[in-house]
Amino acid sequence: MNIKTRKYLMIFSLCALASALYAAAAYRVEQTRMQPTFAISCHQDQCVPHTGSFSALR
């Protein structure tokens, strides 16, 4: 494999990696956006409503 081929292979792999990272981030943002806004996050014993104010959380 000569230098030119390695260079183009490296450029292609870096572009593919950047595209994959962008696609993964876009997918996660879309999944977050599609969740209902009235959902409640429960982690073990703590449930926090997303629509509540800070004073209501006390």
C-alpha positions, -999 to +999 in steps of 0.1 A: +000+000+000+016+033-010+014+066+007-013+081-014-036+051-008-030+053+030-037+090+030-071+086+012-080+056+034-072+077+065-093+106+052-122+083+044-121+066+078-120+099+096-150+112+076-168+080+084-161+083+121-172+119+122-204+110+103-211+081+127-206+104+158-229+130+143-256+104+135-254+090+170-258+124+185-287+133+162-304+101+171-301+107+208-314+142+204-344+130+185-351+103+211-350+129+238-373+153+218-399+126+213-404+119+250-435+133+264-430+165+284-453+154+312-431+124+319-416+118+353-380+108+358-377+082+385-342+071+396-345+046+425-364+065+453-363+100+438-391+110+413-388+145+399-416+159+376-402+178+346-430+204+347-426+214+383-410+246+395-380+248+418-401+257+448-423+227+442-393+204+444-385+212+480 
